[in-house]
Amino acid sequence: MSSRVEDPTASHIIPIMPLRSSLFLSALFLTSLATLPAAEPTAIPLWPGNVPGDKGVLPPETTATQPNENPTGRPILIVSNVSNPTIIVYQPDPAKRTGAAVLVCPGGGYNILAWDLEGTEVCAWLNSIGVTGILLKYRVPRREGLEKHTAPLQDAQRALGLVRSRASGLALDPARIGVLGFSAGGHLAAALSNNSATRTYPLVDEADKVSCRPDFCVLIYPAYLTVQEKNDALAPELPVRARITPPTFIVMTEDDPLRVETALFYFQALKNANVPAELHLYPAGGHGYGLRRTTLAVTAWPTRVADWLAASGWLAPAESAGSAVGSR
């Protein structure tokens, strides 16, 4: 049986529970907090003011699901009409943290973003191997009068430089920040990897004075790497060069409608420039499988990438990562 007392500062009556009941409710409240899902990390705007070169007015940004024709079958979360680009930082369990980070670029033909298939799910996998995932929401659709990648490349350059400038606060090694992209996002990752010496926009702040060169690059079924009409010459925005283009890992299938030859010619350009590279070709899998596992061998690519990252020294133990952050 409970008693009650009037609160002299309010007009209502506050019940006073017996101590045993109060302790029980407190324990129940704490238990419920422990079982709540983790909050989504906060999106960080890339640009402190006006977005460079963006003068047109787009419809409001939208998020929707659409069917997935790939063998995985599950629907895909799609983001459209991005005019305010952001990054979202997904941190791994501190016990697993290596100090490495990857900027993740979803695909979508530079018109939409495959947000979960090639974004949030990828960051969750990176976290599982101790890597911080930095999910890039770059501008789509293509801007009228500009090359398809012009605005997204500005966003990618800004994002990588911003992350590197904040490496200490994010417990990252600034010398182990890579990029990973799918389809059009793979082209964006390659464009960033080959265009890091000079910003493609007027400098905004001190973060733009920090290098935006990725330390490594992972391309999963990348698009637009070559120009078919010019005998598969490299796309002009991909000037592969020694000591500029970072070590690169490529995954492609022979039945990809984007043509396996594009990956072959890009790989050959990397080798000709003495850029460390690894190419994995698979007979079947098509396009757009993300990292959703099926019976197809290509969907084991995350394991191959993790092996490559470890063998290349990008996944150092957490203690080494911490000392590296402080020494570079």
N, C-alpha and C positions, 0 to 999 in steps of 0.2 A: 504494500500500500504506500502510495506516494503522498507527500505533503506539498504545499505550495505556499509561495510568498509573493506579495505584490512588489513589483519593481517601482520604486518611487520616481524614476525618470521616465516611465512609460505608462501607458494606459492599459496594457494587457497584462495577463497573469502568466508568469513563467513557472512551469512545473519543475520541481526539484526531485530528480530520480534518486533512489537508494544507491549507495556506493557500488554495490555489486552490479546493478543494472548499468550504471554509468561506465564502469570498467569494461563490461561486455560490449556496450555500444562502441566504445573507443577502439577496442580490439577489432570489432567488425568493420569499422571505418578504415582502419589501417590495412586490414586484409583486402578490402575492396580496392584501395589505392594500389596495392601491390599487384593486383590482377588486371588493372586497367592497361590497355595497349599503350605502347610508347607513343608520345606525341610526334607528329610529323615535323621534321626539322624546318626551320623558318627559311623562306626564300629570301635571298639577298639580291637586291637590285644591282645590276652591273654598272649602270650609269648614274652618277649623282645628280645630273641635270637632264638636259635634252639628249635624246638618243641621236647619235651622229647621222646626218643625212636623211632622217626619217621625217618627211613632211606630209605624206599622205595620211588620210584618216581611214583606219580599218574598222570593221565591225567589232563588237566586243569579243574578247577571247572566250573560246568555248572548249568544253571537254565533253567527249561522248565516246561510246563504245561502238565498235563495228566488227563484223565477222572477220575471221582470219581464214583465208583460203589455204594457208600452209598446213601440212599434216598435223601440226600440234592441235589445230581445231579450236582452241580457246579464243574468245574474242579479245580485241585489242583496245586499250584506252588511247584515244586520239586527242591531241591538243591542237587547236587551230587558232589562227588570227593572233599571233604573238607580236605585240608591239612594244612590250616592256620586258626585255630579256632579263633573266635572273640566273643565279646558281643556287642549288640546294646542297648543303654539305651533309653527307651521311657518314658518320664516324663509326668505326668498328668497336667491338668490345675492347676496352683498354688492355685486357690481358692478352689480346691477339695483335694489338697495334704494331705495325712494322715501321711506321713513319712514311711509307709510300702513299701516293695519292694518284688517282686517275680522273681526268676530265672526261665525262661520258657524253657523247654526242648521238642522240637518237636519230634515226632516219625518217624518211617520209617524203622523198622527192623534192625537198626544199619547199613543200607546200603545207605539210602538216608534220607533227611529231608523234612517233609511235611511243607514247610516254611510258607505259609499263613494260611492254615487250622488250624495248631497247633502251630503257631508262631506269626506272625504279627497281626492276628485277635484277638488272645488271649491278646496280649499287649494292643490293643485298648480297649478291655473290661476291663482289669485291670485299665487302665487310667480312664475309666468312673466311677469307684468306688474309685478313689483317690489313686490308688496304682501304683508305678513305675514298669514298666515291663522291665526286663532285658532278652533280647532274646539271647539264647546261640546257636551259630553255632559250634557244636562240630564235631570232626573228623569222617567222614564216607568215604568209606565203612569200614567194619571190616578189621583190619590189620592181615595179614597172620602171623600165629604163636602165636597170642595173643588171650586171651579171648575176646569175642565180645564187652565187656564193658570196657576193660582196658584203651584204649586211651580216650574214652569219659569221663570216671570217672576222669582221670587226668585233663581234660579240665573243668569239672564241679567243682572239688575241687578248681582249680585255679581261676575260675570265681567267685565263691561265696566269697572266701577270698579276692579277688581283690576288689569286690564291697564293702565288709564290711570295708576294709582298706580305702576306699574313701567315706565312708558314709557321713561325714561332708560336703564335697564338693558337694555331690549329694542331700543334704537336706534329708537324710534318718536316721531313727533310727536303729543303728546297731544291736539292739536286736529284730527287727521285719523284718527280711529278710528270706523269705521262698522259697520253690521250688515247681514247678508244672510241671508235665510231662504227656505225652500221649504215650500209647503203649510202644515201646522200650524206649522212653523218660521217661515214667513212671517207667520203670525198672531202668533207670539211676537216676531218682529222689530218688527212694528207696535206690539204692546203695550209693548215696551221703549221704542220711539220716542215713545210718548205718555204714559209713566208713569216719568219720570226725576227729577221734582222731589223725590219722597219715597220712601225705601226701603220695600218692602212686608214688611220683617222687622226685628227689633231689630238695631241696629248692632253689628257684631262687633269691628271694629278700625279703624285709621286709613284703610284702603282704602275703607271704607264712607262716609267723609266726602268722598271724591273724586267728582266728577260721573259719573253713569252714563248720561248722555245721549249717544246716538250722534251723530256729526257728519253722517252721511248714512245712508240706508236703501235697500236693494235688496230687492224682494219678487218672487219668482219663483213663479208660480201659487199665490198666497197663499190660505189657507182662512179661514173664519169671520170675514170682515171686516164682514159685515152680518147683520141678522136678517130673514130672508125673511118670517116671519110678521108682521113689523111694517113692511111696505112697504119692505124693505131699508134700514131705518134702520141707522146705524153701530152696531156692537156697543158696548155701554156701556163696555167697557174700552179703547176707542179714541177718547178725547176730543181730536180733532185741534184744535190751537191754534197760532196764529202764535207764532214765536220759541221754541216748545217742540218741536213736531214738526219733525224735520229734513228737508232736501231728500230727495225720495223718487223712486225709479225702479221701475216696475211692468211685469211681463211676464205676459200672459195669452193664452189662445187661445179662440176663440168656441165650440169644441166641448168645452171643459173641463167635466167633470161637476160641478165645484164652482160653475159658473155665472159667466159672464163679467161679469154685472151687478154682482157684488160688487166687482170691480176698478174698474168704471165709477163706482159710487157713492163708493168711497173716494177715487178720483182727484178727483171733484167736490168732496168735502169738503176735500181739500188745496187745491184752487184757491180755494174760498170763503174759506179761512183765509189766503190769500196765501202758502202754503207752496210753494216751487219744486218742481215735479213733472214727471215725464215718463212717459207711458203708451204701451207698445207692445202692440198687439193683432194677433194673427195668426189666420188662418181655421182652421187645423188644427194638431193636435199633442197634443190631449188633456191628460193630466196625468201627472206623474212622469217626465219625460224627463231631468231633471237637466241636465248640460251635455254629455251624450253626443250627438255629432253624427250626424244623419241627413240625408236629402234634404229634410226639412221645414224651411221658412224659420225657424221659431221657434227651432230649435236653434242658430242663429247669435247668440242673445241675448248670449253673453259678449262678443262684439265690440262690440255696441251699449252694453253696460254699461261696457266699457273706454273707449269714446269719451266717454261721459257723465262718467265719473270724471276723465278728462283735461281735458275742456272745462270742468268745474266747478272745476278747480284742485286736486283731491285727489291727483293723481299728480305732485307736484313733483319736480324733479331731486334726486338723492341729496344734493348739496351743500346745496341749500336746505332739505331735510328735516333735515339735521344741525344747521344754524344755527337752525331753528325749534325743535327739541327743546331747545336750550340757552336760547332766548329767551322761552319761554312758561311 
